[in-house]
Amino acid sequence: MRLDKYLSSVTRLTRSQAQRAIRQGRVRIADTVVKRPAMQLPPESAVTLDNEKLARPGLRYFMLNKPKGYVCSTHDKGHSSVLELLHEPVLEGLHFAGRLDIDTTGLVLITDDGAWSHRITSPRHEHPKTYLVTLAEPLSDNHAKRLSCGVLLHNEKTSTRPAELERLSESQIRLIITEGRYHQVKRMLAAVGNRVLVLHREAVSTLSLDTNLQPGMYRALTDQEIASVLRA
């Protein structure tokens, strides 16, 4: 985002007033005076106006429809971060309430409220996570039963918690789990001799992906959606 646009969005200055303040040397980024209104503001920048640090916005909560090719990480030199899809003036403090792999699509929750995200990700709260799974091979009745009862993953000592499973077709299922182990869905299917071709997260806890959000799009959560997670 341009520096002048950011400045006008977090202060009472108009766009032209923000440009004037920048050219007058009243704006600093990380203690360095910047006089170019069109400068692209780097993520997580500390910006001051007249030596006053600009206030961060209040706690923020977003849902985003993650496309393939993006990572849920703030620092990854080899891949684009999901945070790059956010058109927010300040990215500082935002983190993911549950990550998705680079090739997994669907619902990602992003916030700067650590207590709220912990509520979602902590295994003891058992918030369900719903996935649409396309498989390499049809799922047998025996394998479906094993998934529903819990399976032992490679290099782990305890089985997964029982999962809910809905057959949608021979090679597509809906799987609901209440844990967040590393690559859990893919490893669960591998444990029964199958392989995940496409993985898409539809819901986390009480929050379902907004069907109006195309891949790469996001929106702020409503107050009711934010509160529903705490009540769940």
C-alpha positions as CSV (number, residue, x, y, z in Angstrom):
1,M,0.0,0.0,0.0
2,R,1.2,3.5,-0.8
3,L,2.5,5.5,2.2
4,D,0.1,8.4,1.6
5,K,-2.9,6.1,1.4
6,Y,-1.9,4.3,4.6
7,L,-1.4,7.6,6.4
8,S,-4.8,8.9,5.4
9,S,-6.4,5.6,6.4
10,V,-5.1,5.7,10.0
11,T,-5.3,9.4,10.7
12,R,-7.8,12.2,10.1
13,L,-5.6,13.6,7.2
14,T,-7.0,13.7,3.7
15,R,-5.0,12.1,1.0
16,S,-3.6,15.5,-0.1
17,Q,-2.8,16.5,3.5
18,A,-1.0,13.2,4.0
19,Q,1.1,13.8,0.9
20,R,2.0,17.3,2.1
21,A,3.0,15.9,5.5
22,I,5.2,13.3,3.9
23,R,7.0,15.9,1.6
24,Q,7.5,18.1,4.6
25,G,9.6,15.4,6.3
26,R,7.1,14.8,9.1
27,V,6.8,11.1,8.5
28,R,9.4,8.5,9.5
29,I,9.6,4.7,8.9
30,A,11.8,2.9,11.4
31,D,13.3,6.3,12.4
32,T,14.2,7.2,8.8
33,V,12.5,10.3,7.2
34,V,10.6,9.4,4.0
35,K,9.5,12.1,1.6
36,R,7.9,10.0,-1.2
37,P,4.1,9.7,-0.9
38,A,4.0,6.9,-3.5
39,M,6.4,4.7,-1.6
40,Q,5.1,1.2,-1.0
41,L,4.9,0.6,2.7
42,P,6.8,-2.5,3.7
43,P,4.9,-5.0,5.9
44,E,5.2,-4.6,9.7
45,S,6.6,-1.1,9.3
46,A,6.8,1.2,12.3
47,V,5.5,4.6,11.1
48,T,5.5,7.8,13.0
49,L,3.9,11.2,12.2
50,D,5.4,14.3,14.0
51,N,7.3,11.8,16.2
52,E,4.0,10.1,17.3
53,K,3.8,6.5,16.5
54,L,0.6,5.8,14.6
55,A,-1.7,3.6,16.6
56,R,-2.3,0.1,15.4
57,P,-5.9,-0.7,14.6
58,G,-8.0,-2.7,17.1
59,L,-8.0,-6.5,17.1
60,R,-8.6,-7.8,13.7
61,Y,-10.3,-11.0,12.5
62,F,-10.4,-12.2,8.9
63,M,-11.4,-15.3,6.9
64,L,-9.6,-15.9,3.6
65,N,-10.1,-18.4,0.8
66,K,-6.6,-19.6,0.3
67,P,-5.5,-20.6,-3.2
68,K,-2.8,-23.0,-4.0
69,G,0.8,-21.8,-4.1
70,Y,0.7,-19.7,-0.9
71,V,2.1,-20.6,2.5
72,C,0.7,-19.8,5.9
73,S,3.9,-18.2,7.1
74,T,5.1,-14.7,7.7
75,H,8.7,-15.5,6.4
76,D,9.4,-17.8,3.5
77,K,11.9,-16.8,0.9
78,G,10.8,-19.4,-1.6
79,H,7.1,-18.9,-1.6
80,S,4.4,-16.2,-1.4
81,S,2.8,-15.7,2.0
82,V,-1.0,-15.7,2.4
83,L,-0.5,-12.3,4.1
84,E,0.4,-10.8,0.7
85,L,-3.2,-11.3,-0.2
86,L,-4.4,-8.9,2.5
87,H,-4.9,-5.3,1.5
88,E,-4.5,-4.0,5.0
89,P,-2.5,-0.9,6.0
90,V,-0.7,-2.7,8.8
91,L,0.1,-6.4,8.8
92,E,2.1,-6.3,12.0
93,G,0.9,-8.8,14.6
94,L,-1.3,-10.8,12.3
95,H,-1.0,-14.6,12.5
96,F,-2.8,-17.7,11.4
97,A,-5.3,-19.5,13.6
98,G,-4.5,-22.9,12.0
99,R,-2.3,-23.3,9.0
100,L,-2.8,-25.0,5.6
101,D,-0.2,-26.6,3.4
102,I,1.0,-24.8,0.2
103,D,-1.2,-27.1,-2.0
104,T,-4.2,-27.1,0.3
105,T,-7.0,-24.6,-0.4
106,G,-9.9,-23.1,1.5
107,L,-10.6,-21.4,4.8
108,V,-7.8,-19.7,6.6
109,L,-8.5,-17.6,9.7
110,I,-6.1,-14.6,10.4
111,T,-6.1,-12.5,13.5
112,D,-3.9,-10.6,15.9
113,D,-5.9,-11.9,18.9
114,G,-3.7,-14.5,20.4
115,A,-6.3,-15.8,22.9
116,W,-8.9,-16.2,20.2
117,S,-6.6,-18.1,17.9
118,H,-5.4,-20.3,20.8
119,R,-9.0,-21.2,21.5
120,I,-9.3,-22.5,18.0
121,T,-6.0,-24.3,17.7
122,S,-5.7,-25.8,21.2
123,P,-6.5,-29.6,20.9
124,R,-8.3,-29.6,24.3
125,H,-11.1,-27.5,22.9
126,E,-11.7,-30.0,20.1
127,H,-12.9,-27.5,17.6
128,P,-13.9,-29.4,14.4
129,K,-12.2,-28.8,11.1
130,T,-14.0,-29.9,8.0
131,Y,-12.2,-30.9,4.8
132,L,-13.3,-31.9,1.3
133,V,-11.0,-34.6,0.2
134,T,-10.4,-36.0,-3.3
135,L,-8.7,-39.4,-3.2
136,A,-6.5,-41.2,-5.6
137,E,-8.4,-44.5,-5.0
138,P,-12.0,-45.3,-3.9
139,L,-12.2,-45.6,-0.2
140,S,-13.2,-49.1,1.0
141,D,-15.7,-49.7,3.8
142,N,-13.0,-51.1,6.0
143,H,-10.7,-48.0,5.5
144,A,-13.6,-45.7,6.1
145,K,-14.3,-47.5,9.4
146,R,-10.6,-47.2,10.4
147,L,-10.6,-43.5,9.8
148,S,-13.8,-43.1,11.8
149,C,-12.3,-44.9,14.8
150,G,-8.9,-43.3,14.6
151,V,-5.6,-44.5,12.9
152,L,-2.0,-44.6,14.0
153,L,0.1,-42.2,12.0
154,H,3.6,-43.0,10.8
155,N,6.2,-42.2,13.5
156,E,3.6,-41.5,16.2
157,K,2.7,-43.4,19.3
158,T,-1.0,-42.5,19.7
159,S,-3.8,-42.9,17.3
160,T,-5.8,-39.9,16.0
161,R,-9.1,-39.1,17.5
162,P,-12.1,-40.6,15.8
163,A,-13.1,-38.6,12.7
164,E,-16.5,-38.0,11.1
165,L,-16.7,-39.2,7.5
166,E,-19.2,-38.6,4.8
167,R,-19.0,-40.3,1.4
168,L,-19.8,-37.9,-1.4
169,S,-18.7,-40.2,-4.3
170,E,-16.3,-43.1,-4.8
171,S,-13.3,-40.9,-4.7
172,Q,-14.5,-37.9,-2.6
173,I,-15.2,-37.6,1.1
174,R,-15.9,-35.0,3.7
175,L,-13.7,-35.5,6.7
176,I,-14.2,-33.8,10.1
177,I,-11.3,-33.9,12.6
178,T,-10.8,-32.3,16.0
179,E,-7.0,-32.2,16.0
180,G,-4.4,-30.4,14.0
181,R,-1.5,-32.7,13.7
182,Y,1.2,-32.1,11.1
183,H,-0.3,-32.9,7.6
184,Q,-2.9,-34.9,9.5
185,V,-5.5,-35.5,6.8
186,K,-2.9,-36.6,4.2
187,R,-1.2,-38.8,6.8
188,M,-4.5,-40.4,7.8
189,L,-5.3,-41.4,4.3
190,A,-1.8,-42.6,3.8
191,A,-2.1,-44.8,6.9
192,V,-5.0,-46.7,5.2
193,G,-3.1,-47.0,1.9
194,N,-4.7,-44.2,0.0
195,R,-3.5,-40.8,-1.2
196,V,-5.0,-37.3,-1.2
197,L,-5.1,-35.6,-4.6
198,V,-7.0,-32.4,-3.6
199,L,-7.6,-31.0,-0.1
200,H,-9.9,-28.1,0.6
201,R,-10.9,-26.8,4.1
202,E,-14.5,-25.9,4.3
203,A,-14.9,-25.0,7.9
204,V,-13.2,-24.4,11.3
205,S,-15.1,-24.5,14.5
206,T,-18.4,-22.6,13.9
207,L,-17.0,-20.7,10.9
208,S,-17.7,-21.9,7.4
209,L,-15.9,-20.5,4.3
210,D,-18.0,-17.7,2.8
211,T,-19.2,-19.0,-0.6
212,N,-18.9,-15.4,-2.0
213,L,-15.1,-15.4,-1.5
214,Q,-13.3,-16.4,-4.6
215,P,-9.7,-17.9,-4.2
216,G,-7.5,-15.2,-2.9
217,M,-10.3,-13.0,-1.5
218,Y,-11.0,-12.3,2.2
219,R,-13.3,-10.4,4.5
220,A,-13.5,-9.3,8.1
221,L,-15.4,-11.6,10.5
222,T,-18.6,-10.2,12.0
223,D,-19.0,-9.7,15.7
224,Q,-21.3,-12.7,15.8
225,E,-18.8,-14.9,14.0
226,I,-16.0,-13.9,16.4
227,A,-18.2,-14.6,19.5
228,S,-19.4,-17.9,18.2
229,V,-16.0,-19.4,18.4
230,L,-15.7,-18.5,22.1
231,R,-19.1,-20.0,22.8
232,A,-18.4,-23.3,20.9
